[in-house]
Amino acid sequence: MTDDTAGPSRRDFLAVGLTGAAALSGCAAPQAYSSLRPQASLLFAVPPVDRVRMGFVGVGGMGTVHLDNFLAIEGVEVKAICDIVPEKVTRAQEKVVAAGQPRPSRYDRGPRDFERMCAEEQLDLVLTATPWEWHVPVCLSAMQNGKHAATEVPAAVTLDECWQLVETAERTARHCVMLENCCYDRREMLALHLVRRGIFGDVLHGECAYNHDLRSIKFARDGEGLWRRAHAERRNGNLYPTHGLGPVAQCMDINRGNQLDYLVSMSGPSRGLQQWQEEHLEAADPRRQERYLLGDVNLTLLRTVRGQTIYLVHDTNLPRPYTRLNMIQGTRGVMQGWPDRIYVEGRSPQEHRWEPLDRWYTEFEHPLWRAERVRTATGGHGGMDFLEDVRLIACLRAGQPTDLNVYDAASWSAISELTERSVRQRSRPVDVPDFTRGRWATTPPLGIIEG
């Protein structure tokens, strides 16, 4: 494992050859990805794709949610399904046929059969909803074969993997999008709209989290229980930062006029999974022999180059109600989730008292959430899952930059290894790499997209 926070020289050296590499591959690299001059923007688009031909890798829980969403979106053709479980491939194929499309090709010859799919199929977009360690291999295979890539969160586990995604996207001039659905939730999009309207004044601080009791899921004998618990055996940090961090990063213009600078992180004791073992597993169950490194609560403080602060929490091993915190604070007011509330100086009815969000939704609802189809979506996590999929297809069909890009995928996912490093070093500050190589300074903020 290399320490990319120590210096940019290796990455800068590799970057010099990206334009030439793209030309040799037969793929004309657009200006945004081919030029590494600091003044170049990160915004990147490809020519419009009228019909988006898709391949799916992993059609379990979230993979099936996405499949159902995309089958309901105009302009999508599902051409191939890949999974290590043949029955899941068959079930997905039947869904596609029931939706009125031809039966997609099947790929179920083992864990790397996605490579055959990416090489053989005529696809525009490959989506992976697999265990975390497979996200990068699938995305790399897709981009190296001329396809765009979309992945469930986190996009990568290590810094090296983050750099691989960035360098491959730049070299091949393909999109690599992390499907961070929480950036599309109604509350988070209201907050972004209010920030863009200047309601909070200058944004100075954010608080965010992934606080979710996952003990029963981690010990399940199927689904995430087959792989997610293993990360707790060998890693100690924030293993799942993007649900909370992504929306705050957008409000603070990270990678678009601003940049994460450094962080400090610490973890508390590891007790929750051990207690679950003792109380729920039989004495002869081999899982009783597992030992866990992951602290039950990880706390991280981040600072941006503008001097803003972010408080980020990971808490998945203890009994607790779900929350992402979702707090944005500025010089004129503050908004917080779980429970939902807001206070804006000069606008709220009573001084120093919270008010509900109801009237703020009435006046400042994000345009994308005004669509009835989004508000009534029920699959997965509701409207936010459907909206993120709709937006991805809309951008590809219109030839526009995607809302989230490979630099967001890398910088948000990199927090995992950076927190692990800080925890190992008694919470010493750790620099956040600049995956944009300086281009964040001239890239405009994410705008309020009209419905």
Secondary structure, DSSP 8 states (H G I E B T S, - for coil): ---TTS-SHHHHHHHHTHHHHHHHTT----HHHH---TTS---------SSEEEEEE--SHHHHHHHHHHHTSTTEEEEEEE-SSHHHHHHHHHHHHHTTS---EEE-SSTTHHHHHHHHS--SEEEE-S-GGGHHHHHHHHHHTT-EEEE-S-S-SSHHHHHHHHHHHHHHT--EEE--GGGGSHHHHHHHHHHHTTTTSSEEEEEEEEE---HHHHT-SSGGGGTHHHHHHH--S-S--HHHHHHHHHHTTBTTTB-EEEEEEEE----HHHHHHHHHS-TT-GGGG----S-SEEEEEEEETTS-EEEEEEE-SS----B---EEEESSEEEETTTTEEEETTTSSSTT--B-SHHHHHHH--GGGG-HHHHT--STTTHHHHHHHHHHHHHHHHT---SS-HHHHHHHHTHHHHHHHHHHTTT--EE---TTTTGGGGS--------
